[in-house]
Amino acid sequence: MKRTQLTTTADLTKEEVDFFIKEADELRGKRTKDLDGVIVGSLFFEPSTRTRLSFESAVHRLGGRLITVANASSTSMKKGETLNDSISVIEKYADILVMRHPKEGAAAEACQVTKSPFLNAGDGANQHPTQALLDMYTIHKEMGKIDGLTIALVGDLKFGRTVHSLLHLFVLYDIKKVILVSPEQLKMPNNYLDMLKEKGIEFEESSELNKHMPEIDILYMTRIQQERFEDLDQYYQLKGSYVLTADLVKSGKPEMRVLHPLPRVDEITTDVDALPQCAYFRQAENGVYMRMALLKNLWKNYNQ
């Protein structure tokens, strides 16, 4: 495997996903020197907590060092500098680049400028490949498998880059069924439905969550994202469309697991946190190990 850049899950093979899941598990809880002497540019032009901090934790655990952009307003982009110019400069300061950007396609644009190891930490409503990989690791860790599962994706399926990224990985496996639960205004875009059809993955679109609870193995909740709406009235109309409570969780399978890329707003009540089905905090922890696996191997491949 010679990958040195990752901008989209559409480029990944099943062999790569399986490899990174195994690597993440082997790095779990460890400190290494795989990035000894390596400087990582952590470039977050859009707000982030888990992704930014888990990447930075991963760098430290691998023995690397960081330079950081934690706010776009603190950079020359505020003065009108282009993304291409920013990347052309920052690649001279760092050995590996990790970038989050509000513009769809920004990661691919950056990779046209730099040949350095590069990881897309989210580009607008488009892709979030490292989140999707840590989600796959979490599913495998919690369930012991990925094949044969019924997986429900709930909430903002129109703008949700995590669910878009996940679908590209689901089609690599023998998923039993994908249930797409959303309001009519936030349905999964047709190109992703076409991909599921083309790959022969059974799926069902629905506006109701309750009736599907008995068949779900993995319940993947997402928030309605205020920052993706130009019309705030529409956001407030849709906010709270789905609220997962402890009673609703208990109506499903005891072995079902609830995932969420976080942050949550009002779509999961706090009484779910204490249930064994709750996996979203373990999911957040898994982000450190998956990002360790990615950083380690992209840097290794770059130097071979």
Steps between C-alpha positions, in 0.01 A plus 500: 500500500665822381238764586644837610186716476136449597231743385199271449378157603401441136868422432537235770498125444366237739857381553603849611205536737572160656868593528430829678252333737767246597768770530279718721437209734871419520580863587229518768640652818858509372772765474746462213776689317353454152485878448818583690631828360194547275303828501126475432305806384156489664300740280144552622331775304164385640409435868580159647545335839528122462665488159761767574586381850504130411734571209726702728490227764586245230802707392630523858447127559705429186783724623437783250468876535232745395444840349138603518233714339197482724305793354484625141469859622854477638649426156572702186185351346327773700697743280394326179780247452393203287498143628760406238739769621445403863577133429802590285646687796398273787638187330843665536450509879350154563571144384138378516184708446163440668229741383137583572336758277140624453518479119395179325788371291763697694695183587531393136599855410774497764636170370542654156749736662690271737651152475558488877308244706150646536187407695157653443348580839173611337419719200161666529206262454709280272731252674641405841705188422685464831168514688357230276802278562480541877127425474575177315758413765240568770239283329751216471618548859147508643339228287796280411412531132370733229344253257137402555397806701194721462613861538275804542627849413279761665463878476675731255574274205510785246787701648654234726854438378544215748213297355610580143847370580364191674290389205811473282638254756177308559489397134835324544339256746210259510268733692158341549300823475540878528204695639504873416287696748457874443251780444401544136711819481817320615486178298811324377608647163412287198859429399549302822175310446616417149826367643314271741285370214804445278680306773196289582461625859142478628379833635181666614418870532273592789383797703428287809757359740282323756365231267848392394647462850450121530713425189791741556848379597682834468306822558704794368351828617597839357406855599313746282787734408412866545816611317383333175176702478469833323140529627506478881122474513527167319768387745279573800210325329706181453705514822387225734345287223639187669572465871645173626400426860590216732150354461535502122841332519353230725238425233782377275735204519701473824815456291427807284761775520436874472764708319520875446789701350425774756440772603142425590247774554159355590485179294615265780381553856759463774318202655633292207859559614485241778356222283724220369376583148670842522825484300554862394752587769701186422463600134660839577792325674546272200570809292841532665605148403368517144672832442821357645474217246447743213777741595748220562437324171470801272833628630656155466376467141624847411852405606517167318 
